[in-house]
């Protein structure tokens, strides 16, 4: 719920007279997330299943540059224990540069920084610093619409030793206790943008 509040507050970035002077765009994303394995503080390996995700971004456009907010939601599970579910919500500030290839086709590359809210069904939710890069191709369909395909790398610094609750036992048996690891995820997206 808190992530949606952040998203609403972040839309304030686009308020005021700036909207009248610069282009604005909203993009809907869908795709597949690939997850790298994690290692708990007790050296156990956590493999998260590769699953579908969805996302949305709100961007301001300034010539061949843009910046805005990106939100993505992923529901996954432990590969070897599907009863253990993990939801992830990214809220990222992003910026990108477009490079024209033809009149209708552009490539782009960008960076992002923000937070990953991780909610296991067996542990308290926690928030982790996240950053990454992305790039792709977009094709102008006309009437303000464009289609895109892209790949995103999202890296979350997972460290939750301060928020451990494992059924009253000590942290040595916790399946989601990390002294410090990096969760690398790759998103392969397709999307549709509307600019106005």
Order of alpha helices (4+ residues) and beta strands (2+ residues): alpha-alpha-beta-beta-beta-beta-beta-beta-beta-beta-beta-beta
